[in-house]
Amino acid sequence: YHYRPEDISAVLDALYAVEGDDPLAGRLSSQVVVSGHSFGGYTALGLSGARYAIDDIAPQCADGTDTSEFCSEMDDAAIRRFRAGLQDDRIDAAIAMAAGDYRLFGPGLADVNIPVLHFTSALDERTTREQDGDPIWRALDGPDDLRIDFSTGGHHTFADTCALGLELGDGCGPGFVPADVAQIAITAYALAFARLHALEDDAMVEILASEPPLHDDITITTR
């Protein structure tokens, strides 16, 4: 849970340090957008400056009342990392798709001070709207935050698992918006959000505020 955000920061460190005749040398700008799905959505929120509720969670891990996977990492060094936060100030905007682990942040999500595009799905069985999707949106309070919700989407609407035949249900199969169709809209909104907030491309406002939305399964919520 702390290595994932730290890994992204380490990748940025390595990319910016590229020199010489490497094809990437000098080609990276200072504009950075982080995007992730599920556990990657959690990672994006951690990198964006969400404050961890570590002082509430660590005692529960210690006394055994919390037996979640998160507790398996709970040594003194990890507690110090979480308490300090895992924000990377180089990131200009975040795109979180079906993000999980709301409880690790709680009200600390209000500490995020960059724009967040929050994708959710009503039929998501893994990171449900009740447990994660709605609470995350309520806790985020940035004026540029945007929520896009699919009424017949599932957890895997945002991934390639449906096309690869790796999953049935929770976004794949009958009763769900076809993932390949939904992903056209997902890509359009994600790129528009990134261009608006990283490149200051104001023309993207027209896409993000379009009525009707790019797909009739979509509901868009703004602040």
Beta strands, then each sheet from edge to edge (+ up, - down):
strand 1: 33-37
strand 2: 93-97
strand 3: 116-121
strand 4: 146-150
strand 5: 218-222
sheet 1: 1+ 2+ 3+ 4+ 5-
end
